Structure formats: C-alpha cells, structure tokens
C-alpha cells in the first residue's frame, strides 16, 4: 500500500494571478456565459466602471465613454488618471491602490483594490493607460502577465484612465455580452450619479432626478399615485404602489446595486410599514402595506461590509464603524420625511390607505382558498409525483452551489424523463406539467390556488408568501421546439408575468435552448441551435451528412441530453425592455386576436414549413448517396 506523503514539497505559494485564475469565483462570483445578469463577464465590466465612478464622486470628470463590441470592452474616464509611476502596480499588484486611504475614498464603491486585478488576470488581453498633464503611461497584459510596458510619452489627450480588455475564453466559454444587461448596469450608475454622462456605444445615458427616474423608467404601467421622492444626507428613497403583485425593490450602497438586498433594504421595508401604521393609527398587516410597492433606496456607508467580493448583499449594521445603527438611521429619516409628506399630501395618503384596504380584502379572500389548496395537495401527494427535487436549494446560504440551483419545467413523460435521467441531482430539479396550462391572462390570483397546476408550481418554488424563500435560482422553461411547445412556453410566461413578475424582473426565468438539428457523419456529430449553424455544420462535415430535426425533447436521448443541460447548457433569459410593459406584452400574445399577431404567426409557420422541406430534400440526397455505406448509429 502506497502512503500519501505530506512534505514541504506539497506546500506551494500561488502568485496573485494564479490564485485568481484558479479560484475566479472567490473574486467575481459565478462565471457563466453572459446569459445571466450576474455572470462574471458583467462583473468584470462593473469592476472597471466602479473606478471611474469613484473618480466622479470625488469631483473629477463628468463623462465616461464605454464601448463593447465583438467581445472587447473599453472604458475611458476623464478623472485624475492613475499616478503614472504606479499604472502597472495598480492593476497587477495585490494590496495596492488609492482606496486604502479612507480620506481619499471615504464612501467608495471598491474597497480592497482587487477589482481591476481580477479583470486583468481573467482577460486574454488587458491594456491600461493613464494620462496626467500631457504625459501618458501605457501597459498591456495577457492573463495577468505583462506583455508591453511602454515608456512615458507626451500626449494631447485629456487627463483620465483608459482600460481595454477581452475576457479569457478558456474561462468564460462561448461568452456573449447582452446589451440589455449592460444598459441596465449603465442606467443604474446614472440614476445614482446625477450630472454624470455615460456614452455607451455612442449613445448618451444621463439622469436628472435620480431614483425617481429609475422608477419612472422601470415601472410596469402607471403608478397609483405620484412617486414619493425623499432625499437626505447619505440617503435617497423613491417609492409608489403599482398594479402588479408582489414587492419590487432596487437597493444600492455607495453606488453598488445590491441585487440581493441586505440590511438597508430590510430596514427600509420595516420602517415603511411602521411609519404608515403610525400615520393612520391602525395596525395594518405589513404585507398589506407593502403589496404592489415599487421602491428604490440608496445609502452611503463608510467601510460597508458585503457578503462577497461581488457586493450583492449588504451586511453592515452601522452607517460607519462604531456609529449610528442602520435601522435607526433609516427609520429616523423616514419618520421625518415620509410622515411630513403624507401630512402635506392628503390625496396621496387617501390613495395609499385605499390600496392597503384592497390588499387586506384580497388576502382574506385568498386565505381560505390557500388552505384548501394545501390540504388537497397533501392528500393527493401530487406535489411529490410532479416534482423530482434536487439536494441543494437557493435557501442553503452556506452551500457554494446554491446559485446553480435550477428547476426545469417541462411537459410530458418522455421529455421530463430524459431530463431527469441526465440531470445533476445535486442542483437540478424537474417539474412535470400535465398538458397545457390554463391561459391566466386577465384572471385574479384566486386562480393560482384553484388551478392544480399553478398551485403546485408556486408550491414547488415556495413563493406562496414572498420571494424570500425562493428555492431555485434559475427557473427554466423546457418545451418542445414546435407550435405546441411554444404555446406552453407562452402560457407559463403569462403565469409568471401576471402573478410573479419579480421572478422575471430579477432575472430568474429562462428558456432552455436545445439543439434544433443534429448533423453527423461516421466521424463526427455536430448539434446545431439555428439554421445558420446547421449550414456551417454541413459545410464542415462535407458531402451529404445525415440531418435530424429535433422537434420534441423526448426525441433526444438522455445520453445526448446531458450535454445540453450540463456545462454547455444554453439558457435564453426572459428580459423585459424599458419600452414594453407587462400588460402590453401579455395583451399582444395572450389577449384577443389581432391582424398584427395573425401575421406574426403565419410568417413564422411559413418559415418553419420551408425549412422542413429543405431538410427533407437534403436527407433524400444523403440517403441516395449513402445507400451502400455503413449506417451512422455509432457516430459520436
């Protein structure tokens, strides 16, 4: 038996770039391919922009230029510029930066000087130059290693810092930057930094009224009353009530979008309920007060404590070390500002109280139905029959794989069977639909509990009361690539948008992209996700390969399916644009038939028919040419 030796030779020290490349998740969270808003490539962009924002906050430079094209990112600010003698060190030497001096960056976005080092180490190409008073210093890197270290030179450029990088494709495989995610990131910087102009691919982004603009641009439909916009030292708040279900929050700390909330968001929710109860002198249920609220809160904190390097959740209990508590700070601010506003605007106060009473009535009406639905589900044991659960859940806060948790919602035994057999049982769960769900467009939430399918879906997600207990980070609609599959997809999206819009707004909902074609010969198999990929595969494989058109998920064997829900999974995020409201989307797809929608359907059916005829001809040619050749059953 060989003994495992543990000696000095087993101990090694990694330099800064090796450690970042070996453990990128410690620095930028998950990697991903750009399908999700919190994928690593967007964190890289954010880390570079954060430095520009800190310059603006300190009063240096009112403009940032950003260009993202063909996988390359360039960011230019017009601040003071990195001190020319430290350009290389600032982006390549750990524990080096200006933010350790709290006098210079008291309430900075970046705290530990790691951000641009991570970008550098995780980029196949990284270049930075700084301009100061007519002189320029430029350094370029590859995967953290210096490639060129140019000498100082004269320049006519304005002061500031320029960074250009390409994420390393060996780490971020097949990555694609999605413009809506970048636009949202840029808009948030503008809302929090009035007076700043950001030019993204030549288009100007700027905000005049801060968080009020944020709600104006992101609300679905009109607010029930004018947005309440309150400002104080180191705090800004905007909120109103809308017409959708749930609560919708945008929270920020020192300019950082805390997508997972934190202490500031929790204390804001708590304080709003308390102050409104006190104003009306009635003990309204907090859930009724906050139902349909749309709110934004931004605070500035000295040395904030975040729960990770990606800074998505605030953990600070104080506004500054040893100072006032976060709860008292937010409550005192709202107690003065919100109470004064309600007294000065009695019409708004009346609308708010009517909304609270309406929510109270709806909650009480639903309580009996919810109880019956739970009892019915337990008796029939349908929940366990429809849900093949995974071992890790999003609520397992200490589990490193919690962000990977995925619920596939699919239809039919064959499709769900293939996914179940090929899934990762630790992080991937499967929910089986029975036929087509109900078209719930225009219906009330009562239908969620009365309809067996919808009731079981929300129970599987554990979102009956609120989003806090959501069990899976990714909700993936997996349907056949045919007319029925598309219809089921629309019905499920209608359900989520109608009753749980926060799931879509917070980027939890995706559509599974499975290959439309398999193109193969005896030596190689290529899976294609579009007609363009199919044509490329045909050219690559040569004369008359076999082409299979996958219409149903059940046609894909479990052995094949594991490729499409594993490392190479392709997820298309369900995104809401600023221009399209939920109501307008649902009305177009699920409302009464219109000539515009009929034309859309006819055009897409015509394309599908032409494609099928083309594939049939190609396979006919391949079959006649391969009559005397060996079959392709063993092609890999």
Secondary structure, DSSP 8 states (H G I E B T S, - for coil): ------SGGG-----HHHHHHH-THHHHS----SSSTTSHHHHHHHHHHHHHHHHHHTT--SEEEEEEETTEEEEEE-SS---GGGHHHHHHSTT-SSTT-TTTSTT-S--SS-HHHHHHHTEEEEEEEEEETTEEEEEEEETTEEEEE---EE--S-SEEEEEEEE-TTTSTT----HHHHHHHHHHHHHHSTT-EEEETTEEE--SSTHHHHHHHH-SS--SS--EEEEETTEEEEEEE-SSSS-EEEEEETTEE-TT-BHHHHHHHHHHHHHHHHHHTS---HHHHHTTEEEEEEE--TT--BSSTT--SB--SBSSTTS-BHHHHHHHHHHHHHHHHHHH-HHHHHHHHHHHHHHHHHHHHHHHHHHHHHHHHHHHTHHHHHEE--S--TT-TT-TTGGG-EEEEEESHHHHHHHHHHS-TTTEEEEEE-S-----TT--THHHHHSHHHHHHHHHHT-SS-GGG---SEEEEE--SSHHHHHHHHHHHHHHHHH-HHHHHTT-EEEEE--SEEEE-SS-EEEESSHHHHHHHHHHH-TT-EEEE--SGGGS-HHHHHHHTTTT-EEEE----SS--HHHHHHHHHSS--HHHHHHHHHHHHHHHHHHHHHHHHHHHHHHHTTTS--STT--
